[in-house]
Amino acid sequence: MPRLSVYFVRASLIYLILGFTLGGLLLANKGVMISPLIWALLPIHIEFTFVGWMVQLAIGIAFWILPRFSKSPIRGDERWSWGAFILLNAGIICVVLQSLFGLHWLSFIGRIFEALALTAFVIGNWKRVKPIGA
């Protein structure tokens, strides 16, 4: 497994732990009221489990499993994919900080970073998607 895929998968597992921990806290608060303020963590829980875990895991596995080129570098220009990793995690952090501190412009920047991350990943790996036998 390439190093970048390892980073994507490890980061996704960290977000899985964080998302499930927050989900458990939200569920416990539903059964035994700890504080009504805990429900403010719901957007963070969603961000961690959807974008942090699922999207990041999908990108990491896609980078690993997409067909390789026959000549070096076998995965093409990896800088686009590394940029996607950095932008995606920066976007997640921005959205989480917005949820914690209420800075609405930070959520917009975070979503832009996440969209740029997906765009960078597509640009960097587009040529690797090809029909069988091509």
C-alpha positions in Angstrom: 0.0 0.0 0.0 1.5 3.4 -0.9 2.4 5.8 1.9 -0.2 8.3 1.0 -3.0 5.6 1.2 -1.7 4.7 4.6 -2.0 8.3 5.7 -5.5 8.6 4.3 -6.6 5.3 6.0 -5.0 6.2 9.3 -6.5 9.6 9.3 -9.9 8.2 8.5 -9.6 5.7 11.4 -8.8 8.6 13.8 -11.9 10.4 12.5 -13.9 7.2 13.0 -12.8 7.0 16.6 -13.6 10.7 17.2 -16.9 10.5 15.4 -18.1 7.4 17.2 -17.0 8.9 20.5 -19.0 12.0 19.9 -21.9 9.8 18.7 -21.8 7.8 21.9 -21.8 11.0 23.9 -24.8 12.3 22.0 -26.6 9.0 22.5 -25.8 8.9 26.2 -27.1 12.4 26.5 -30.3 11.4 24.9 -30.8 8.7 27.5 -29.6 10.5 30.6 -29.6 14.3 30.1 -26.1 15.5 30.8 -26.4 18.9 29.3 -28.6 20.3 26.5 -25.4 22.0 25.1 -24.0 18.6 24.0 -26.4 18.7 21.0 -24.2 21.5 19.6 -21.6 18.7 18.9 -23.9 17.1 16.3 -22.5 18.9 13.3 -18.9 17.9 14.4 -20.0 14.3 14.8 -21.5 14.4 11.3 -18.3 16.0 9.8 -16.0 13.5 11.5 -18.0 10.4 10.4 -19.0 11.5 6.9 -16.1 13.6 5.6 -13.4 12.6 8.0 -14.0 8.9 8.0 -16.0 7.8 4.9 -14.7 10.3 2.3 -11.1 10.1 3.4 -11.2 6.3 3.5 -12.7 6.2 0.0 -10.1 8.5 -1.4 -7.2 6.6 0.3 -8.4 3.2 -1.0 -9.1 4.7 -4.5 -5.5 6.0 -4.6 -4.2 2.6 -3.8 -6.5 0.5 -6.0 -6.6 2.6 -9.2 -4.6 1.1 -12.1 -0.9 2.0 -12.1 1.1 3.3 -15.1 3.6 0.9 -16.7 6.5 3.4 -16.3 7.7 5.4 -13.4 6.2 7.2 -11.6 3.6 4.4 -11.4 1.0 6.6 -9.7 1.7 9.7 -11.8 2.2 13.1 -10.1 1.4 12.4 -6.5 1.6 16.0 -5.5 -2.1 16.5 -6.5 -3.1 13.7 -4.2 -0.9 14.9 -1.3 -2.5 18.3 -1.8 -5.9 16.6 -1.6 -4.9 15.0 1.7 -3.8 18.4 3.2 -6.8 20.3 1.8 -9.3 17.7 3.0 -8.0 17.7 6.6 -7.7 21.5 6.6 -11.3 21.7 5.5 -12.5 19.3 8.2 -10.6 21.3 10.8 -12.1 24.6 9.6 -15.7 23.2 9.7 -15.1 21.8 13.2 -13.7 25.1 14.4 -16.7 26.9 13.0 -19.0 24.6 14.9 -17.1 25.3 18.1 -16.6 29.0 17.8 -19.5 30.1 15.6 -17.4 31.8 12.9 -19.7 31.2 9.9 -17.1 32.3 7.3 -14.8 29.5 8.5 -17.4 26.9 7.5 -17.4 28.4 4.0 -13.7 28.2 3.8 -13.7 24.7 5.1 -16.2 23.6 2.4 -14.1 25.3 -0.3 -11.0 23.4 1.0 -12.9 20.1 0.8 -14.2 20.8 -2.7 -10.6 21.8 -3.8 -9.4 18.5 -2.2 -11.7 16.4 -4.3 -10.9 18.4 -7.4 -7.1 18.0 -6.8 -7.6 14.3 -6.3 -9.5 14.0 -9.6 -7.0 16.0 -11.5 -4.1 14.0 -10.1 -5.6 10.6 -10.8 -7.9 11.1 -13.9 -5.4 9.5 -16.3 -5.3 6.4 -14.2 -9.0 5.7 -14.8 -9.0 3.8 -18.1 -10.9 0.9 -19.7 -9.7 -2.7 -19.4 -7.0 -3.4 -21.9 -6.2 0.2 -22.7 
